[in-house]
Each structure stands twice: as structure tokens, then as C-alpha cells.
Amino acid sequence: MTALSNIRKAYKKLQYIVFDDKSILKKEIAGWEAIYGLLEIFVKASKSDSFIASGNNLESRLYKIISTSHRKVFEDIEKYKNDEYKTLQLIVDFISGMTDRYAIRLFQELKGIKI
């Protein structure tokens, strides 16, 4: 056996240990659930006419959670005339910019799992 083949075998074993560790798999699954959950929450709220309106209802409050920098770009953009497309792009940009930890925490807070 060559040194290179030994390194490949060691790498395959290490890859199995690292990427198939149960604690890592659980975190990945939790992250996926958080991302899908946040998308569901924000997309559902965006269907309401009061999503971007000022107010104290659920949809308006969810809009206010989106970072001001994202909202500013959204409110100023004229590139897309399709309001639904712009709204969905805002939501996807906001969520995709989150760290895993923040996405999980926000999802738990919005679902009332952690307050």
C-alpha cells in the first residue's frame, strides 16, 4: 500500500466518524426544521395585505422582525414589478443570511418553544 492509499482509507474512516455523528446529525435536522419553519411562518404572513403595513397584528410584527437593511432594500427596489416575487425574495434573503444558531433560536421563539 502506498502512503496515499493509507491516507484515503484514514480519511474515509474519519469522514464517517465526523459527518455521521448523532449529535451533528441532530443539529443538521434541527437546522433544516428551523429554516423550513421560518419560511412557512414568513411566507404565510406575507400573503396578508397587512404584512408590510404598520400595525400591531401578527403579520406586521413579523415584517418588523426582518432586519431594517433588508426592509430598506425591499421598499426601495423597483427592479421587479411583481410584488409577490419581491416579498418572497425579501424573506429568502433574510433567512439565508442567518447563522444556524440564530435561525434555530428565532424559530423556537416564534413557535413559543423558547421565550
N, CA, C and O of each residue as an XYZ file, in Angstrom:
460
protein
N       0.835     -1.194      0.000
C       0.000      0.000      0.000
C       0.873      1.248      0.000
O       1.926      1.316      0.635
N       0.396      2.190     -0.718
C       1.131      3.447     -0.757
C       0.640      4.354      0.356
O      -0.410      4.129      0.958
N       1.412      5.361      0.604
C       1.030      6.325      1.636
C      -0.283      7.014      1.267
O      -1.106      7.307      2.134
N      -0.467      7.267     -0.022
C      -1.687      7.930     -0.478
C      -2.925      7.074     -0.229
O      -3.959      7.593      0.190
N      -2.833      5.783     -0.479
C      -3.991      4.915     -0.234
C      -4.279      4.805      1.263
O      -5.439      4.688      1.657
N      -3.252      4.841      2.091
C      -3.455      4.840      3.546
C      -4.165      6.118      3.991
O      -5.040      6.090      4.857
N      -3.778      7.217      3.394
C      -4.418      8.495      3.722
C      -5.884      8.476      3.300
O      -6.744      8.965      4.033
N      -6.177      7.918      2.127
C      -7.569      7.825      1.662
C      -8.415      6.993      2.614
O      -9.531      7.381      2.961
N      -7.885      5.851      3.037
C      -8.629      4.994      3.966
C      -8.870      5.710      5.288
O      -9.971      5.658      5.837
N      -7.855      6.367      5.788
C      -7.997      7.100      7.048
C      -9.021      8.220      6.901
O      -9.818      8.458      7.809
N      -9.001      8.905      5.766
C      -9.950      9.985      5.516
C     -11.377      9.459      5.485
O     -12.277     10.086      6.044
N     -11.599      8.312      4.837
C     -12.946      7.732      4.771
C     -13.452      7.369      6.157
O     -14.620      7.602      6.472
N     -12.591      6.806      6.984
C     -12.990      6.470      8.357
C     -13.316      7.737      9.140
O     -14.322      7.800      9.846
N     -12.471      8.727      9.011
C     -12.681      9.985      9.714
C     -13.955     10.671      9.237
O     -14.702     11.228     10.041
N     -14.199     10.631      7.945
C     -15.404     11.235      7.381
C     -16.652     10.587      7.977
O     -17.614     11.284      8.298
N     -16.647      9.285      8.125
C     -17.785      8.581      8.706
C     -17.975      9.005     10.157
O     -19.100      9.254     10.591
N     -16.896      9.088     10.895
C     -16.973      9.449     12.313
C     -17.481     10.875     12.475
O     -18.354     11.135     13.303
N     -16.942     11.791     11.692
C     -17.277     13.205     11.847
C     -18.674     13.522     11.330
O     -19.463     14.141     12.043
N     -18.996     13.114     10.111
C     -20.245     13.532      9.489
C     -21.440     12.673      9.869
O     -22.577     13.090      9.647
N     -21.229     11.509     10.425
C     -22.337     10.655     10.829
C     -22.517     10.607     12.341
O     -23.255      9.764     12.853
N     -21.858     11.492     13.046
C     -22.026     11.567     14.489
C     -23.460     12.005     14.790
O     -23.971     12.940     14.173
N     -24.102     11.332     15.733
C     -25.522     11.603     16.015
C     -25.774     13.044     16.450
O     -26.783     13.635     16.066
N     -24.883     13.608     17.234
C     -25.110     14.988     17.681
C     -25.052     15.958     16.499
O     -25.799     16.936     16.462
N     -24.175     15.692     15.543
C     -24.101     16.541     14.354
C     -25.341     16.350     13.490
O     -25.905     17.322     12.986
N     -25.763     15.113     13.320
C     -26.969     14.840     12.525
C     -28.193     15.513     13.138
O     -29.025     16.061     12.415
N     -28.308     15.475     14.459
C     -29.442     16.121     15.132
C     -29.435     17.627     14.897
O     -30.482     18.231     14.665
N     -28.253     18.226     14.958
C     -28.160     19.671     14.728
C     -28.529     20.020     13.288
O     -29.202     21.020     13.042
N     -28.089     19.199     12.343
C     -28.445     19.447     10.944
C     -29.954     19.352     10.737
O     -30.547     20.185     10.051
N     -30.562     18.346     11.326
C     -32.016     18.173     11.197
C     -32.742     19.347     11.842
O     -33.707     19.864     11.279
N     -32.284     19.771     13.020
C     -32.898     20.919     13.694
C     -32.760     22.172     12.831
O     -33.686     22.979     12.753
N     -31.617     22.331     12.190
C     -31.411     23.482     11.307
C     -32.358     23.467     10.126
O     -32.925     24.498      9.765
N     -32.531     22.297      9.519
C     -33.473     22.182      8.396
C     -34.888     22.525      8.844
O     -35.600     23.266      8.166
N     -35.288     21.986      9.985
C     -36.634     22.264     10.501
C     -36.812     23.756     10.762
O     -37.869     24.320     10.477
N     -35.781     24.390     11.302
C     -35.865     25.823     11.580
C     -36.007     26.617     10.285
O     -36.825     27.534     10.206
N     -35.226     26.274      9.284
C     -35.293     27.004      8.008
C     -36.657     26.827      7.353
O     -37.278     27.803      6.933
N     -37.123     25.586      7.265
C     -38.445     25.344      6.673
C     -39.541     26.012      7.500
O     -40.490     26.571      6.950
N     -39.407     25.950      8.813
C     -40.395     26.570      9.686
C     -40.441     28.076      9.524
O     -41.521     28.664      9.456
N     -39.265     28.709      9.461
C     -39.223     30.161      9.266
C     -39.801     30.553      7.909
O     -40.543     31.529      7.800
N     -39.459     29.791      6.884
C     -40.038     30.069      5.564
C     -41.556     29.975      5.613
O     -42.254     30.830      5.067
N     -42.060     28.946      6.261
C     -43.510     28.772      6.360
C     -44.153     29.935      7.104
O     -45.172     30.467      6.663
N     -43.570     30.328      8.217
C     -44.122     31.417      9.031
C     -44.153     32.728      8.239
O     -45.186     33.394      8.166
N     -43.011     33.090      7.648
C     -42.918     34.380      6.965
C     -43.678     34.403      5.640
O     -44.294     35.414      5.303
N     -43.644     33.313      4.890
C     -44.382     33.285      3.615
C     -45.881     33.357      3.876
O     -46.601     34.073      3.181
N     -46.347     32.622      4.869
C     -47.777     32.676      5.214
C     -48.172     34.100      5.610
O     -49.213     34.597      5.181
N     -47.349     34.751      6.420
C     -47.650     36.123      6.843
C     -47.611     37.087      5.663
O     -48.377     38.050      5.619
N     -46.723     36.832      4.709
C     -46.572     37.747      3.570
C     -47.788     37.751      2.660
O     -47.966     38.685      1.878
N     -48.620     36.737      2.745
C     -49.832     36.666      1.918
C     -50.887     37.670      2.390
O     -51.820     37.994      1.656
N     -50.728     38.154      3.614
C     -51.675     39.112      4.174
C     -51.375     40.519      3.652
O     -50.217     40.889      3.459
N     -52.431     41.288      3.428
C     -52.256     42.674      2.990
C     -51.599     43.531      4.066
O     -51.025     44.576      3.762
N     -51.679     43.100      5.310
C     -51.122     43.896      6.401
C     -49.666     43.556      6.711
O     -49.109     44.065      7.684
N     -49.043     42.703      5.898
C     -47.658     42.286      6.165
C     -46.714     43.478      6.223
O     -45.958     43.615      7.185
N     -46.741     44.340      5.214
C     -45.817     45.477      5.199
C     -46.450     46.754      5.745
O     -45.801     47.800      5.782
N     -47.691     46.678      6.162
C     -48.360     47.847      6.734
C     -47.938     47.996      8.192
O     -47.601     47.020      8.862
N     -47.965     49.227      8.662
C     -47.668     49.415     10.081
C     -48.894     48.997     10.877
O     -50.029     49.276     10.489
N     -48.657     48.343     11.963
C     -49.757     47.877     12.791
C     -49.251     46.945     13.865
O     -48.051     46.712     14.002
N     -50.187     46.421     14.618
C     -49.817     45.546     15.719
C     -50.320     44.125     15.539
O     -50.337     43.351     16.496
N     -50.727     43.771     14.333
C     -51.168     42.397     14.125
C     -49.947     41.502     13.891
O     -48.827     41.993     13.748
N     -50.168     40.211     13.855
C     -49.084     39.239     13.728
C     -48.244     39.471     12.478
O     -47.014     39.467     12.546
N     -48.899     39.672     11.342
C     -48.177     39.827     10.082
C     -47.266     41.059     10.100
O     -46.120     40.992      9.656
N     -47.773     42.173     10.607
C     -46.969     43.399     10.686
C     -45.783     43.216     11.623
O     -44.685     43.704     11.356
N     -46.014     42.522     12.700
C     -44.932     42.283     13.664
C     -43.853     41.388     13.071
O     -42.665     41.594     13.322
N     -44.257     40.403     12.292
C     -43.266     39.551     11.631
C     -42.435     40.369     10.644
O     -41.225     40.174     10.537
N     -43.084     41.283      9.925
C     -42.348     42.144      8.990
C     -41.315     42.978      9.741
O     -40.205     43.181      9.251
N     -41.677     43.459     10.926
C     -40.763     44.286     11.719
C     -39.566     43.492     12.249
O     -38.536     44.078     12.582
N     -39.693     42.177     12.328
C     -38.573     41.339     12.767
C     -37.483     41.298     11.699
O     -36.303     41.161     12.022
N     -37.868     41.415     10.443
C     -36.893     41.409      9.351
C     -35.980     42.618      9.518
O     -36.440     43.718      9.825
N     -34.694     42.406      9.316
C     -33.712     43.467      9.556
C     -34.044     44.720      8.746
O     -34.576     44.644      7.638
N     -33.718     45.859      9.322
C     -34.025     47.127      8.657
C     -33.289     47.257      7.330
O     -33.815     47.851      6.389
N     -32.088     46.713      7.242
C     -31.354     46.805      5.973
C     -32.069     46.021      4.871
O     -32.131     46.475      3.729
N     -32.606     44.854      5.207
C     -33.364     44.078      4.219
C     -34.656     44.806      3.842
O     -35.025     44.864      2.669
N     -35.336     45.358      4.845
C     -36.584     46.069      4.561
C     -36.332     47.304      3.702
O     -37.130     47.614      2.817
N     -35.244     48.004      3.950
C     -34.916     49.213      3.181
C     -34.722     48.869      1.704
O     -35.264     49.546      0.831
N     -33.956     47.822      1.430
C     -33.747     47.398      0.041
C     -35.077     47.006     -0.585
O     -35.370     47.372     -1.723
N     -35.877     46.262      0.164
C     -37.178     45.804     -0.322
C     -38.082     46.986     -0.666
O     -38.739     46.987     -1.707
N     -38.112     47.977      0.197
C     -39.003     49.118     -0.003
C     -38.519     50.038     -1.124
O     -39.326     50.736     -1.739
N     -37.219     50.050     -1.396
C     -36.662     50.931     -2.425
C     -36.592     50.295     -3.804
O     -36.520     51.006     -4.806
N     -36.610     48.990     -3.872
C     -36.343     48.301     -5.142
C     -37.480     48.526     -6.140
O     -38.659     48.457     -5.794
N     -37.099     48.791     -7.359
C     -38.073     48.960     -8.439
C     -37.810     47.968     -9.566
O     -38.518     47.964    -10.573
N     -36.795     47.129     -9.397
C     -36.395     46.206    -10.460
C     -37.512     45.239    -10.829
O     -37.735     44.951    -12.005
N     -38.205     44.747     -9.823
C     -39.253     43.759    -10.063
C     -40.603     44.383     -9.783
O     -40.857     44.870     -8.681
N     -41.449     44.367    -10.761
C     -42.783     44.928    -10.593
C     -43.707     43.959     -9.869
O     -44.755     44.358     -9.362
N     -43.322     42.690     -9.818
C     -44.135     41.666     -9.178
C     -43.941     41.745     -7.664
O     -42.893     41.360     -7.146
N     -44.944     42.240     -6.968
C     -44.829     42.410     -5.524
C     -44.642     41.089     -4.793
O     -43.903     41.023     -3.811
N     -45.301     40.042     -5.261
C     -45.160     38.744     -4.597
C     -43.720     38.241     -4.719
O     -43.155     37.724     -3.755
N     -43.139     38.392     -5.889
C     -41.750     37.972     -6.092
C     -40.823     38.751     -5.169
O     -39.957     38.165     -4.519
N     -40.999     40.073     -5.106
C     -40.168     40.915     -4.239
C     -40.301     40.491     -2.784
O     -39.308     40.418     -2.060
N     -41.513     40.217     -2.362
C     -41.746     39.827     -0.977
C     -41.074     38.497     -0.660
O     -40.433     38.354      0.380
N     -41.220     37.532     -1.549
C     -40.583     36.232     -1.323
C     -39.063     36.356     -1.351
O     -38.371     35.680     -0.589
N     -38.545     37.207     -2.217
C     -37.094     37.427     -2.270
C     -36.604     38.043     -0.965
O     -35.543     37.672     -0.462
N     -37.367     38.978     -0.417
C     -37.027     39.583      0.872
C     -36.923     38.515      1.954
O     -35.958     38.489      2.718
N     -37.907     37.647      2.015
C     -37.944     36.603      3.040
C     -36.778     35.634      2.872
O     -36.105     35.296      3.846
N     -36.542     35.193      1.657
C     -35.442     34.250      1.401
C     -34.093     34.899      1.716
O     -33.228     34.262      2.317
N     -33.908     36.147      1.319
C     -32.651     36.841      1.622
C     -32.444     36.970      3.126
O     -31.339     36.759      3.626
N     -33.497     37.313      3.836
C     -33.415     37.467      5.290
C     -33.035     36.150      5.953
O     -32.124     36.116      6.780
N     -33.712     35.080      5.607
C     -33.467     33.782      6.244
C     -32.120     33.203      5.823
O     -31.409     32.632      6.650
N     -31.763     33.342      4.560
C     -30.487     32.768      4.108
C     -29.287     33.495      4.704
O     -28.187     32.944      4.740
N     -29.482     34.706      5.164
C     -28.398     35.457      5.793
C     -28.212     35.157      7.268
O     -27.293     35.682      7.896
N     -29.069     34.325      7.823
C     -28.987     33.998      9.250
C     -27.916     32.944      9.513
O     -27.643     32.085      8.675
N     -27.323     33.031     10.692
C     -26.476     31.928     11.135
C     -27.395     30.789     11.557
O     -28.575     31.009     11.831
N     -26.863     29.586     11.611
C     -27.668     28.435     12.037
C     -28.235     28.665     13.430
O     -29.414     28.422     13.686
N     -27.386     29.130     14.310
C     -27.796     29.341     15.705
C     -28.929     30.362     15.801
O     -29.895     30.155     16.535
N     -28.807     31.470     15.054
C     -29.848     32.493     15.089
C     -31.154     31.974     14.495
O     -32.227     32.239     15.035
N     -31.072     31.240     13.394
C     -32.280     30.697     12.758
C     -33.016     29.764     13.708
O     -34.239     29.835     13.830
N     -32.280     28.894     14.379
C     -32.907     27.963     15.322
C     -33.525     28.725     16.482
O     -34.649     28.434     16.892
N     -32.790     29.707     17.016
C     -33.308     30.479     18.150
C     -34.568     31.258     17.759
O     -35.554     31.255     18.496
N     -34.534     31.928     16.598
C     -35.701     32.698     16.156
C     -36.897     31.788     15.932
O     -38.013     32.124     16.330
N     -36.682     30.651     15.304
C     -37.768     29.699     15.080
C     -38.374     29.261     16.413
O     -39.595     29.230     16.564
N     -37.524     28.925     17.370
C     -38.016     28.497     18.682
C     -38.786     29.616     19.372
O     -39.803     29.359     20.017
N     -38.317     30.842     19.244
C     -39.019     31.970     19.863
C     -40.374     32.220     19.199
O     -41.370     32.452     19.885
N     -40.410     32.174     17.877
C     -41.669     32.433     17.170
C     -42.691     31.328     17.395
O     -43.895     31.585     17.386
N     -42.227     30.115     17.596
C     -43.127     28.987     17.851
C     -43.471     28.845     19.332
O     -44.287     27.999     19.699
N     -42.857     29.664     20.183
C     -43.136     29.593     21.611
C     -42.428     28.445     22.307
O     -42.785     28.092     23.431
N     -41.436     27.859     21.662
C     -40.687     26.764     22.267
C     -39.756     27.313     23.339
O     -39.622     26.736     24.418
N     -39.119     28.430     23.031
C     -38.267     29.136     23.995
C     -38.652     30.602     23.956
O     -38.901     31.168     22.892
N     -38.696     31.196     25.115
C     -39.063     32.617     25.182
C     -37.971     33.389     25.882
O     -38.081     34.604     26.044
